[in-house]
Amino acid sequence: MKNVPLIFLVSILFSSMSFAQTTPAPSAATGIDGVISVSPAHGGPTRIDESNSRPFANGAFNVQNESGTVASFTTDDQGHFQVSVPPGHYTVSLKDRKGGVGRFGPFDVDVVAGQITKVQWTCDSGMR
């Protein structure tokens, strides 16, 4: 009879430890992850041993929906970016573009709740 309270305490201790080790699942990220390149990378004909595109390094872009700009990002040296935005339809464009040669968006993208939408976009440098 003396062992009953001890067994009871041990079972409570183990059950409380199992509750303490339970952690909620992290919330899923929602946004856009991608790479932006620019092509052609140089004027004139392309040689067999060289690429005709290059990463769009350090490019600043706006992410907009029907309400206006909701986020912005800058690509890294490899043209990669990642931005968190809520689910919805977005247009991504080069920030502060004032005209000139080339096409640097807009790019359309749909973002789904709980998912990272992967994209790979190519800008037209305008070189020929």
MODELLER restraints for C-alpha pairs under 7 A, 6 or more apart:
rsr = mdl.restraints
at = mdl.atoms
rsr.add(forms.Gaussian(group=physical.xy_distance, feature=features.Distance(at['CA:28:A'], at['CA:114:A']), mean=4.73, stdev=0.5))
rsr.add(forms.Gaussian(group=physical.xy_distance, feature=features.Distance(at['CA:28:A'], at['CA:115:A']), mean=6.80, stdev=0.5))
rsr.add(forms.Gaussian(group=physical.xy_distance, feature=features.Distance(at['CA:29:A'], at['CA:114:A']), mean=5.38, stdev=0.5))
rsr.add(forms.Gaussian(group=physical.xy_distance, feature=features.Distance(at['CA:29:A'], at['CA:115:A']), mean=6.02, stdev=0.5))
rsr.add(forms.Gaussian(group=physical.xy_distance, feature=features.Distance(at['CA:29:A'], at['CA:116:A']), mean=6.50, stdev=0.5))
rsr.add(forms.Gaussian(group=physical.xy_distance, feature=features.Distance(at['CA:30:A'], at['CA:84:A']), mean=5.87, stdev=0.5))
rsr.add(forms.Gaussian(group=physical.xy_distance, feature=features.Distance(at['CA:30:A'], at['CA:85:A']), mean=6.16, stdev=0.5))
rsr.add(forms.Gaussian(group=physical.xy_distance, feature=features.Distance(at['CA:30:A'], at['CA:86:A']), mean=6.18, stdev=0.5))
rsr.add(forms.Gaussian(group=physical.xy_distance, feature=features.Distance(at['CA:30:A'], at['CA:87:A']), mean=6.85, stdev=0.5))
rsr.add(forms.Gaussian(group=physical.xy_distance, feature=features.Distance(at['CA:30:A'], at['CA:113:A']), mean=5.76, stdev=0.5))
rsr.add(forms.Gaussian(group=physical.xy_distance, feature=features.Distance(at['CA:30:A'], at['CA:114:A']), mean=4.91, stdev=0.5))
rsr.add(forms.Gaussian(group=physical.xy_distance, feature=features.Distance(at['CA:30:A'], at['CA:115:A']), mean=4.85, stdev=0.5))
rsr.add(forms.Gaussian(group=physical.xy_distance, feature=features.Distance(at['CA:30:A'], at['CA:116:A']), mean=5.18, stdev=0.5))
rsr.add(forms.Gaussian(group=physical.xy_distance, feature=features.Distance(at['CA:31:A'], at['CA:83:A']), mean=5.66, stdev=0.5))
rsr.add(forms.Gaussian(group=physical.xy_distance, feature=features.Distance(at['CA:31:A'], at['CA:84:A']), mean=4.15, stdev=0.5))
rsr.add(forms.Gaussian(group=physical.xy_distance, feature=features.Distance(at['CA:31:A'], at['CA:85:A']), mean=4.73, stdev=0.5))
rsr.add(forms.Gaussian(group=physical.xy_distance, feature=features.Distance(at['CA:31:A'], at['CA:86:A']), mean=6.66, stdev=0.5))
rsr.add(forms.Gaussian(group=physical.xy_distance, feature=features.Distance(at['CA:31:A'], at['CA:111:A']), mean=6.28, stdev=0.5))
rsr.add(forms.Gaussian(group=physical.xy_distance, feature=features.Distance(at['CA:31:A'], at['CA:115:A']), mean=6.74, stdev=0.5))
rsr.add(forms.Gaussian(group=physical.xy_distance, feature=features.Distance(at['CA:31:A'], at['CA:116:A']), mean=4.84, stdev=0.5))
rsr.add(forms.Gaussian(group=physical.xy_distance, feature=features.Distance(at['CA:31:A'], at['CA:117:A']), mean=6.18, stdev=0.5))
rsr.add(forms.Gaussian(group=physical.xy_distance, feature=features.Distance(at['CA:32:A'], at['CA:82:A']), mean=5.68, stdev=0.5))
rsr.add(forms.Gaussian(group=physical.xy_distance, feature=features.Distance(at['CA:32:A'], at['CA:83:A']), mean=5.41, stdev=0.5))
rsr.add(forms.Gaussian(group=physical.xy_distance, feature=features.Distance(at['CA:32:A'], at['CA:84:A']), mean=6.45, stdev=0.5))
rsr.add(forms.Gaussian(group=physical.xy_distance, feature=features.Distance(at['CA:32:A'], at['CA:116:A']), mean=5.35, stdev=0.5))
rsr.add(forms.Gaussian(group=physical.xy_distance, feature=features.Distance(at['CA:32:A'], at['CA:117:A']), mean=4.77, stdev=0.5))
rsr.add(forms.Gaussian(group=physical.xy_distance, feature=features.Distance(at['CA:32:A'], at['CA:118:A']), mean=6.07, stdev=0.5))
rsr.add(forms.Gaussian(group=physical.xy_distance, feature=features.Distance(at['CA:33:A'], at['CA:81:A']), mean=5.86, stdev=0.5))
rsr.add(forms.Gaussian(group=physical.xy_distance, feature=features.Distance(at['CA:33:A'], at['CA:82:A']), mean=4.31, stdev=0.5))
rsr.add(forms.Gaussian(group=physical.xy_distance, feature=features.Distance(at['CA:33:A'], at['CA:83:A']), mean=6.57, stdev=0.5))
rsr.add(forms.Gaussian(group=physical.xy_distance, feature=features.Distance(at['CA:33:A'], at['CA:116:A']), mean=6.41, stdev=0.5))
rsr.add(forms.Gaussian(group=physical.xy_distance, feature=features.Distance(at['CA:33:A'], at['CA:117:A']), mean=6.10, stdev=0.5))
rsr.add(forms.Gaussian(group=physical.xy_distance, feature=features.Distance(at['CA:33:A'], at['CA:118:A']), mean=5.02, stdev=0.5))
rsr.add(forms.Gaussian(group=physical.xy_distance, feature=features.Distance(at['CA:33:A'], at['CA:119:A']), mean=6.34, stdev=0.5))
rsr.add(forms.Gaussian(group=physical.xy_distance, feature=features.Distance(at['CA:34:A'], at['CA:80:A']), mean=5.67, stdev=0.5))
rsr.add(forms.Gaussian(group=physical.xy_distance, feature=features.Distance(at['CA:34:A'], at['CA:81:A']), mean=5.59, stdev=0.5))
rsr.add(forms.Gaussian(group=physical.xy_distance, feature=features.Distance(at['CA:34:A'], at['CA:82:A']), mean=6.49, stdev=0.5))
rsr.add(forms.Gaussian(group=physical.xy_distance, feature=features.Distance(at['CA:34:A'], at['CA:118:A']), mean=5.47, stdev=0.5))
rsr.add(forms.Gaussian(group=physical.xy_distance, feature=features.Distance(at['CA:34:A'], at['CA:119:A']), mean=4.62, stdev=0.5))
rsr.add(forms.Gaussian(group=physical.xy_distance, feature=features.Distance(at['CA:34:A'], at['CA:120:A']), mean=5.48, stdev=0.5))
rsr.add(forms.Gaussian(group=physical.xy_distance, feature=features.Distance(at['CA:35:A'], at['CA:79:A']), mean=5.17, stdev=0.5))
rsr.add(forms.Gaussian(group=physical.xy_distance, feature=features.Distance(at['CA:35:A'], at['CA:80:A']), mean=4.31, stdev=0.5))
rsr.add(forms.Gaussian(group=physical.xy_distance, feature=features.Distance(at['CA:35:A'], at['CA:81:A']), mean=6.32, stdev=0.5))
rsr.add(forms.Gaussian(group=physical.xy_distance, feature=features.Distance(at['CA:35:A'], at['CA:119:A']), mean=6.68, stdev=0.5))
rsr.add(forms.Gaussian(group=physical.xy_distance, feature=features.Distance(at['CA:35:A'], at['CA:120:A']), mean=5.02, stdev=0.5))
rsr.add(forms.Gaussian(group=physical.xy_distance, feature=features.Distance(at['CA:35:A'], at['CA:121:A']), mean=6.46, stdev=0.5))
rsr.add(forms.Gaussian(group=physical.xy_distance, feature=features.Distance(at['CA:36:A'], at['CA:55:A']), mean=6.22, stdev=0.5))
rsr.add(forms.Gaussian(group=physical.xy_distance, feature=features.Distance(at['CA:36:A'], at['CA:56:A']), mean=5.55, stdev=0.5))
rsr.add(forms.Gaussian(group=physical.xy_distance, feature=features.Distance(at['CA:36:A'], at['CA:79:A']), mean=5.04, stdev=0.5))
rsr.add(forms.Gaussian(group=physical.xy_distance, feature=features.Distance(at['CA:36:A'], at['CA:80:A']), mean=6.50, stdev=0.5))
rsr.add(forms.Gaussian(group=physical.xy_distance, feature=features.Distance(at['CA:36:A'], at['CA:120:A']), mean=5.96, stdev=0.5))
rsr.add(forms.Gaussian(group=physical.xy_distance, feature=features.Distance(at['CA:36:A'], at['CA:121:A']), mean=4.87, stdev=0.5))
rsr.add(forms.Gaussian(group=physical.xy_distance, feature=features.Distance(at['CA:36:A'], at['CA:122:A']), mean=5.67, stdev=0.5))
rsr.add(forms.Gaussian(group=physical.xy_distance, feature=features.Distance(at['CA:37:A'], at['CA:53:A']), mean=6.49, stdev=0.5))
rsr.add(forms.Gaussian(group=physical.xy_distance, feature=features.Distance(at['CA:37:A'], at['CA:54:A']), mean=5.47, stdev=0.5))
rsr.add(forms.Gaussian(group=physical.xy_distance, feature=features.Distance(at['CA:37:A'], at['CA:55:A']), mean=4.18, stdev=0.5))
rsr.add(forms.Gaussian(group=physical.xy_distance, feature=features.Distance(at['CA:37:A'], at['CA:56:A']), mean=4.63, stdev=0.5))
rsr.add(forms.Gaussian(group=physical.xy_distance, feature=features.Distance(at['CA:37:A'], at['CA:79:A']), mean=6.20, stdev=0.5))
rsr.add(forms.Gaussian(group=physical.xy_distance, feature=features.Distance(at['CA:37:A'], at['CA:121:A']), mean=6.43, stdev=0.5))
rsr.add(forms.Gaussian(group=physical.xy_distance, feature=features.Distance(at['CA:37:A'], at['CA:122:A']), mean=4.79, stdev=0.5))
rsr.add(forms.Gaussian(group=physical.xy_distance, feature=features.Distance(at['CA:37:A'], at['CA:123:A']), mean=6.10, stdev=0.5))
rsr.add(forms.Gaussian(group=physical.xy_distance, feature=features.Distance(at['CA:38:A'], at['CA:53:A']), mean=5.51, stdev=0.5))
rsr.add(forms.Gaussian(group=physical.xy_distance, feature=features.Distance(at['CA:38:A'], at['CA:54:A']), mean=5.54, stdev=0.5))
rsr.add(forms.Gaussian(group=physical.xy_distance, feature=features.Distance(at['CA:38:A'], at['CA:55:A']), mean=6.16, stdev=0.5))
rsr.add(forms.Gaussian(group=physical.xy_distance, feature=features.Distance(at['CA:38:A'], at['CA:56:A']), mean=5.62, stdev=0.5))
rsr.add(forms.Gaussian(group=physical.xy_distance, feature=features.Distance(at['CA:38:A'], at['CA:122:A']), mean=5.38, stdev=0.5))
rsr.add(forms.Gaussian(group=physical.xy_distance, feature=features.Distance(at['CA:38:A'], at['CA:123:A']), mean=4.57, stdev=0.5))
rsr.add(forms.Gaussian(group=physical.xy_distance, feature=features.Distance(at['CA:38:A'], at['CA:124:A']), mean=5.83, stdev=0.5))
rsr.add(forms.Gaussian(group=physical.xy_distance, feature=features.Distance(at['CA:38:A'], at['CA:125:A']), mean=5.96, stdev=0.5))
rsr.add(forms.Gaussian(group=physical.xy_distance, feature=features.Distance(at['CA:39:A'], at['CA:52:A']), mean=6.03, stdev=0.5))
rsr.add(forms.Gaussian(group=physical.xy_distance, feature=features.Distance(at['CA:39:A'], at['CA:53:A']), mean=4.37, stdev=0.5))
rsr.add(forms.Gaussian(group=physical.xy_distance, feature=features.Distance(at['CA:39:A'], at['CA:54:A']), mean=6.68, stdev=0.5))
rsr.add(forms.Gaussian(group=physical.xy_distance, feature=features.Distance(at['CA:39:A'], at['CA:122:A']), mean=6.80, stdev=0.5))
rsr.add(forms.Gaussian(group=physical.xy_distance, feature=features.Distance(at['CA:39:A'], at['CA:123:A']), mean=6.28, stdev=0.5))
rsr.add(forms.Gaussian(group=physical.xy_distance, feature=features.Distance(at['CA:39:A'], at['CA:124:A']), mean=5.33, stdev=0.5))
rsr.add(forms.Gaussian(group=physical.xy_distance, feature=features.Distance(at['CA:39:A'], at['CA:125:A']), mean=5.58, stdev=0.5))
rsr.add(forms.Gaussian(group=physical.xy_distance, feature=features.Distance(at['CA:40:A'], at['CA:52:A']), mean=5.17, stdev=0.5))
rsr.add(forms.Gaussian(group=physical.xy_distance, feature=features.Distance(at['CA:40:A'], at['CA:53:A']), mean=5.41, stdev=0.5))
rsr.add(forms.Gaussian(group=physical.xy_distance, feature=features.Distance(at['CA:40:A'], at['CA:124:A']), mean=6.79, stdev=0.5))
rsr.add(forms.Gaussian(group=physical.xy_distance, feature=features.Distance(at['CA:40:A'], at['CA:125:A']), mean=6.00, stdev=0.5))
rsr.add(forms.Gaussian(group=physical.xy_distance, feature=features.Distance(at['CA:40:A'], at['CA:127:A']), mean=6.25, stdev=0.5))
rsr.add(forms.Gaussian(group=physical.xy_distance, feature=features.Distance(at['CA:41:A'], at['CA:52:A']), mean=5.28, stdev=0.5))
rsr.add(forms.Gaussian(group=physical.xy_distance, feature=features.Distance(at['CA:41:A'], at['CA:53:A']), mean=4.81, stdev=0.5))
rsr.add(forms.Gaussian(group=physical.xy_distance, feature=features.Distance(at['CA:41:A'], at['CA:54:A']), mean=5.87, stdev=0.5))
rsr.add(forms.Gaussian(group=physical.xy_distance, feature=features.Distance(at['CA:42:A'], at['CA:127:A']), mean=6.66, stdev=0.5))
rsr.add(forms.Gaussian(group=physical.xy_distance, feature=features.Distance(at['CA:43:A'], at['CA:127:A']), mean=5.38, stdev=0.5))
rsr.add(forms.Gaussian(group=physical.xy_distance, feature=features.Distance(at['CA:43:A'], at['CA:128:A']), mean=5.27, stdev=0.5))
rsr.add(forms.Gaussian(group=physical.xy_distance, feature=features.Distance(at['CA:44:A'], at['CA:128:A']), mean=6.15, stdev=0.5))
rsr.add(forms.Gaussian(group=physical.xy_distance, feature=features.Distance(at['CA:46:A'], at['CA:52:A']), mean=6.30, stdev=0.5))
rsr.add(forms.Gaussian(group=physical.xy_distance, feature=features.Distance(at['CA:55:A'], at['CA:78:A']), mean=5.24, stdev=0.5))
rsr.add(forms.Gaussian(group=physical.xy_distance, feature=features.Distance(at['CA:55:A'], at['CA:79:A']), mean=4.61, stdev=0.5))
rsr.add(forms.Gaussian(group=physical.xy_distance, feature=features.Distance(at['CA:56:A'], at['CA:79:A']), mean=4.67, stdev=0.5))
rsr.add(forms.Gaussian(group=physical.xy_distance, feature=features.Distance(at['CA:57:A'], at['CA:75:A']), mean=5.77, stdev=0.5))
rsr.add(forms.Gaussian(group=physical.xy_distance, feature=features.Distance(at['CA:57:A'], at['CA:76:A']), mean=5.54, stdev=0.5))
rsr.add(forms.Gaussian(group=physical.xy_distance, feature=features.Distance(at['CA:57:A'], at['CA:77:A']), mean=4.47, stdev=0.5))
rsr.add(forms.Gaussian(group=physical.xy_distance, feature=features.Distance(at['CA:57:A'], at['CA:78:A']), mean=5.86, stdev=0.5))
rsr.add(forms.Gaussian(group=physical.xy_distance, feature=features.Distance(at['CA:57:A'], at['CA:79:A']), mean=4.81, stdev=0.5))
rsr.add(forms.Gaussian(group=physical.xy_distance, feature=features.Distance(at['CA:58:A'], at['CA:74:A']), mean=5.63, stdev=0.5))
rsr.add(forms.Gaussian(group=physical.xy_distance, feature=features.Distance(at['CA:58:A'], at['CA:75:A']), mean=4.76, stdev=0.5))
rsr.add(forms.Gaussian(group=physical.xy_distance, feature=features.Distance(at['CA:58:A'], at['CA:76:A']), mean=5.29, stdev=0.5))
rsr.add(forms.Gaussian(group=physical.xy_distance, feature=features.Distance(at['CA:58:A'], at['CA:77:A']), mean=6.10, stdev=0.5))
rsr.add(forms.Gaussian(group=physical.xy_distance, feature=features.Distance(at['CA:59:A'], at['CA:74:A']), mean=5.27, stdev=0.5))
rsr.add(forms.Gaussian(group=physical.xy_distance, feature=features.Distance(at['CA:59:A'], at['CA:75:A']), mean=5.26, stdev=0.5))
rsr.add(forms.Gaussian(group=physical.xy_distance, feature=features.Distance(at['CA:60:A'], at['CA:73:A']), mean=5.82, stdev=0.5))
rsr.add(forms.Gaussian(group=physical.xy_distance, feature=features.Distance(at['CA:60:A'], at['CA:74:A']), mean=4.30, stdev=0.5))
rsr.add(forms.Gaussian(group=physical.xy_distance, feature=features.Distance(at['CA:60:A'], at['CA:75:A']), mean=6.68, stdev=0.5))
rsr.add(forms.Gaussian(group=physical.xy_distance, feature=features.Distance(at['CA:60:A'], at['CA:94:A']), mean=6.08, stdev=0.5))
rsr.add(forms.Gaussian(group=physical.xy_distance, feature=features.Distance(at['CA:60:A'], at['CA:95:A']), mean=5.46, stdev=0.5))
rsr.add(forms.Gaussian(group=physical.xy_distance, feature=features.Distance(at['CA:61:A'], at['CA:72:A']), mean=5.58, stdev=0.5))
rsr.add(forms.Gaussian(group=physical.xy_distance, feature=features.Distance(at['CA:61:A'], at['CA:73:A']), mean=5.50, stdev=0.5))
rsr.add(forms.Gaussian(group=physical.xy_distance, feature=features.Distance(at['CA:61:A'], at['CA:74:A']), mean=6.20, stdev=0.5))
rsr.add(forms.Gaussian(group=physical.xy_distance, feature=features.Distance(at['CA:61:A'], at['CA:92:A']), mean=6.57, stdev=0.5))
rsr.add(forms.Gaussian(group=physical.xy_distance, feature=features.Distance(at['CA:61:A'], at['CA:93:A']), mean=5.45, stdev=0.5))
rsr.add(forms.Gaussian(group=physical.xy_distance, feature=features.Distance(at['CA:61:A'], at['CA:94:A']), mean=4.38, stdev=0.5))
rsr.add(forms.Gaussian(group=physical.xy_distance, feature=features.Distance(at['CA:61:A'], at['CA:95:A']), mean=4.62, stdev=0.5))
rsr.add(forms.Gaussian(group=physical.xy_distance, feature=features.Distance(at['CA:62:A'], at['CA:69:A']), mean=6.39, stdev=0.5))
rsr.add(forms.Gaussian(group=physical.xy_distance, feature=features.Distance(at['CA:62:A'], at['CA:71:A']), mean=6.10, stdev=0.5))
rsr.add(forms.Gaussian(group=physical.xy_distance, feature=features.Distance(at['CA:62:A'], at['CA:72:A']), mean=4.36, stdev=0.5))
rsr.add(forms.Gaussian(group=physical.xy_distance, feature=features.Distance(at['CA:62:A'], at['CA:73:A']), mean=6.69, stdev=0.5))
rsr.add(forms.Gaussian(group=physical.xy_distance, feature=features.Distance(at['CA:62:A'], at['CA:92:A']), mean=5.64, stdev=0.5))
rsr.add(forms.Gaussian(group=physical.xy_distance, feature=features.Distance(at['CA:62:A'], at['CA:93:A']), mean=5.49, stdev=0.5))
rsr.add(forms.Gaussian(group=physical.xy_distance, feature=features.Distance(at['CA:62:A'], at['CA:94:A']), mean=6.35, stdev=0.5))
rsr.add(forms.Gaussian(group=physical.xy_distance, feature=features.Distance(at['CA:62:A'], at['CA:95:A']), mean=5.53, stdev=0.5))
rsr.add(forms.Gaussian(group=physical.xy_distance, feature=features.Distance(at['CA:63:A'], at['CA:69:A']), mean=5.68, stdev=0.5))
rsr.add(forms.Gaussian(group=physical.xy_distance, feature=features.Distance(at['CA:63:A'], at['CA:70:A']), mean=5.87, stdev=0.5))
rsr.add(forms.Gaussian(group=physical.xy_distance, feature=features.Distance(at['CA:63:A'], at['CA:71:A']), mean=5.10, stdev=0.5))
rsr.add(forms.Gaussian(group=physical.xy_distance, feature=features.Distance(at['CA:63:A'], at['CA:72:A']), mean=5.58, stdev=0.5))
rsr.add(forms.Gaussian(group=physical.xy_distance, feature=features.Distance(at['CA:63:A'], at['CA:90:A']), mean=6.34, stdev=0.5))
rsr.add(forms.Gaussian(group=physical.xy_distance, feature=features.Distance(at['CA:63:A'], at['CA:91:A']), mean=5.85, stdev=0.5))
rsr.add(forms.Gaussian(group=physical.xy_distance, feature=features.Distance(at['CA:63:A'], at['CA:92:A']), mean=4.62, stdev=0.5))
rsr.add(forms.Gaussian(group=physical.xy_distance, feature=features.Distance(at['CA:63:A'], at['CA:93:A']), mean=6.83, stdev=0.5))
rsr.add(forms.Gaussian(group=physical.xy_distance, feature=features.Distance(at['CA:64:A'], at['CA:70:A']), mean=5.51, stdev=0.5))
rsr.add(forms.Gaussian(group=physical.xy_distance, feature=features.Distance(at['CA:64:A'], at['CA:90:A']), mean=5.40, stdev=0.5))
rsr.add(forms.Gaussian(group=physical.xy_distance, feature=features.Distance(at['CA:64:A'], at['CA:91:A']), mean=5.22, stdev=0.5))
rsr.add(forms.Gaussian(group=physical.xy_distance, feature=features.Distance(at['CA:64:A'], at['CA:92:A']), mean=6.35, stdev=0.5))
rsr.add(forms.Gaussian(group=physical.xy_distance, feature=features.Distance(at['CA:65:A'], at['CA:89:A']), mean=6.38, stdev=0.5))
rsr.add(forms.Gaussian(group=physical.xy_distance, feature=features.Distance(at['CA:65:A'], at['CA:90:A']), mean=4.84, stdev=0.5))
rsr.add(forms.Gaussian(group=physical.xy_distance, feature=features.Distance(at['CA:65:A'], at['CA:91:A']), mean=6.34, stdev=0.5))
rsr.add(forms.Gaussian(group=physical.xy_distance, feature=features.Distance(at['CA:73:A'], at['CA:81:A']), mean=6.99, stdev=0.5))
rsr.add(forms.Gaussian(group=physical.xy_distance, feature=features.Distance(at['CA:73:A'], at['CA:83:A']), mean=6.63, stdev=0.5))
rsr.add(forms.Gaussian(group=physical.xy_distance, feature=features.Distance(at['CA:74:A'], at['CA:81:A']), mean=6.71, stdev=0.5))
rsr.add(forms.Gaussian(group=physical.xy_distance, feature=features.Distance(at['CA:75:A'], at['CA:81:A']), mean=4.91, stdev=0.5))
rsr.add(forms.Gaussian(group=physical.xy_distance, feature=features.Distance(at['CA:87:A'], at['CA:111:A']), mean=4.83, stdev=0.5))
rsr.add(forms.Gaussian(group=physical.xy_distance, feature=features.Distance(at['CA:87:A'], at['CA:112:A']), mean=4.94, stdev=0.5))
rsr.add(forms.Gaussian(group=physical.xy_distance, feature=features.Distance(at['CA:87:A'], at['CA:113:A']), mean=5.01, stdev=0.5))
rsr.add(forms.Gaussian(group=physical.xy_distance, feature=features.Distance(at['CA:88:A'], at['CA:110:A']), mean=5.78, stdev=0.5))
rsr.add(forms.Gaussian(group=physical.xy_distance, feature=features.Distance(at['CA:88:A'], at['CA:111:A']), mean=5.23, stdev=0.5))
rsr.add(forms.Gaussian(group=physical.xy_distance, feature=features.Distance(at['CA:88:A'], at['CA:112:A']), mean=6.73, stdev=0.5))
rsr.add(forms.Gaussian(group=physical.xy_distance, feature=features.Distance(at['CA:89:A'], at['CA:109:A']), mean=5.94, stdev=0.5))
rsr.add(forms.Gaussian(group=physical.xy_distance, feature=features.Distance(at['CA:89:A'], at['CA:110:A']), mean=4.46, stdev=0.5))
rsr.add(forms.Gaussian(group=physical.xy_distance, feature=features.Distance(at['CA:89:A'], at['CA:111:A']), mean=6.31, stdev=0.5))
rsr.add(forms.Gaussian(group=physical.xy_distance, feature=features.Distance(at['CA:90:A'], at['CA:108:A']), mean=5.79, stdev=0.5))
rsr.add(forms.Gaussian(group=physical.xy_distance, feature=features.Distance(at['CA:90:A'], at['CA:109:A']), mean=5.35, stdev=0.5))
rsr.add(forms.Gaussian(group=physical.xy_distance, feature=features.Distance(at['CA:90:A'], at['CA:110:A']), mean=6.25, stdev=0.5))
rsr.add(forms.Gaussian(group=physical.xy_distance, feature=features.Distance(at['CA:91:A'], at['CA:106:A']), mean=5.99, stdev=0.5))
rsr.add(forms.Gaussian(group=physical.xy_distance, feature=features.Distance(at['CA:91:A'], at['CA:107:A']), mean=5.49, stdev=0.5))
rsr.add(forms.Gaussian(group=physical.xy_distance, feature=features.Distance(at['CA:91:A'], at['CA:108:A']), mean=4.59, stdev=0.5))
rsr.add(forms.Gaussian(group=physical.xy_distance, feature=features.Distance(at['CA:91:A'], at['CA:109:A']), mean=6.41, stdev=0.5))
rsr.add(forms.Gaussian(group=physical.xy_distance, feature=features.Distance(at['CA:92:A'], at['CA:105:A']), mean=6.57, stdev=0.5))
rsr.add(forms.Gaussian(group=physical.xy_distance, feature=features.Distance(at['CA:92:A'], at['CA:106:A']), mean=5.32, stdev=0.5))
rsr.add(forms.Gaussian(group=physical.xy_distance, feature=features.Distance(at['CA:92:A'], at['CA:107:A']), mean=5.05, stdev=0.5))
rsr.add(forms.Gaussian(group=physical.xy_distance, feature=features.Distance(at['CA:92:A'], at['CA:108:A']), mean=6.39, stdev=0.5))
rsr.add(forms.Gaussian(group=physical.xy_distance, feature=features.Distance(at['CA:93:A'], at['CA:104:A']), mean=6.63, stdev=0.5))
rsr.add(forms.Gaussian(group=physical.xy_distance, feature=features.Distance(at['CA:93:A'], at['CA:105:A']), mean=4.86, stdev=0.5))
rsr.add(forms.Gaussian(group=physical.xy_distance, feature=features.Distance(at['CA:93:A'], at['CA:106:A']), mean=4.53, stdev=0.5))
rsr.add(forms.Gaussian(group=physical.xy_distance, feature=features.Distance(at['CA:93:A'], at['CA:107:A']), mean=6.56, stdev=0.5))
rsr.add(forms.Gaussian(group=physical.xy_distance, feature=features.Distance(at['CA:94:A'], at['CA:104:A']), mean=5.84, stdev=0.5))
rsr.add(forms.Gaussian(group=physical.xy_distance, feature=features.Distance(at['CA:94:A'], at['CA:105:A']), mean=6.44, stdev=0.5))
rsr.add(forms.Gaussian(group=physical.xy_distance, feature=features.Distance(at['CA:101:A'], at['CA:126:A']), mean=5.42, stdev=0.5))
rsr.add(forms.Gaussian(group=physical.xy_distance, feature=features.Distance(at['CA:102:A'], at['CA:124:A']), mean=5.24, stdev=0.5))
rsr.add(forms.Gaussian(group=physical.xy_distance, feature=features.Distance(at['CA:102:A'], at['CA:125:A']), mean=4.49, stdev=0.5))
rsr.add(forms.Gaussian(group=physical.xy_distance, feature=features.Distance(at['CA:102:A'], at['CA:126:A']), mean=4.11, stdev=0.5))
rsr.add(forms.Gaussian(group=physical.xy_distance, feature=features.Distance(at['CA:103:A'], at['CA:123:A']), mean=5.73, stdev=0.5))
rsr.add(forms.Gaussian(group=physical.xy_distance, feature=features.Distance(at['CA:103:A'], at['CA:124:A']), mean=4.90, stdev=0.5))
rsr.add(forms.Gaussian(group=physical.xy_distance, feature=features.Distance(at['CA:103:A'], at['CA:125:A']), mean=6.49, stdev=0.5))
rsr.add(forms.Gaussian(group=physical.xy_distance, feature=features.Distance(at['CA:104:A'], at['CA:123:A']), mean=4.81, stdev=0.5))
rsr.add(forms.Gaussian(group=physical.xy_distance, feature=features.Distance(at['CA:104:A'], at['CA:124:A']), mean=6.48, stdev=0.5))
rsr.add(forms.Gaussian(group=physical.xy_distance, feature=features.Distance(at['CA:105:A'], at['CA:123:A']), mean=6.74, stdev=0.5))
rsr.add(forms.Gaussian(group=physical.xy_distance, feature=features.Distance(at['CA:111:A'], at['CA:117:A']), mean=5.94, stdev=0.5))
